[in-house]
Each structure stands twice: as structure tokens, then as C-alpha cells.
Amino acid sequence: MTSFLTKKDLETRFKLADTTVYRTLKACGLSTSRRTYTEEEIQTRFIPARRLFDAGHTAIQVQEYFRLKPIPYDYQERTRQSIQHKP
């Protein structure tokens, strides 16, 4: 069973301010408009991003680490689905 975490859960769990949670989510490529995140997303993206920030890296460097492009997630997902469903 997949557990879901809210931004508030992340604030409490990692003892972070809401702005820090937002900044971390954005830098690691997770949509900040979502209400919940899976444990896997937190383990594979949020925690590594926090480690990079804690080591002194900038938001740009964290984004580069995850090789993100400034394309919203919803657009990427629709594009991926349309490519998969082409005959």
C-alpha cells in the first residue's frame, strides 16, 4: 500500500519551513500544486534534494542534478501518454 504525504507532513517530518518544503519540491521536479506525494517520491527526489541543499548547493544546481527542464509535469505526462498511444 502506498502512503501519501502532504506538504505539512514534510514540514513536520523534516522540521522545515513551508517555504523550504516548496523550494525543495520545485527544485527536485515535484509539482508544488499537488496535495500529496508518495513515499517513493520523497525517498528518490525530496531527500536527495535536501541533502544537496544541506551541502550548500543552489536550487539551480539541484535542478541540474535531477536534469530538469522548465516544462510543467502535466505537459510532460500528456506528451508521454500521447506518444505511447500513437498507432
Order of alpha helices (4+ residues) and beta strands (2+ residues): beta-alpha-alpha-beta-alpha-alpha-alpha
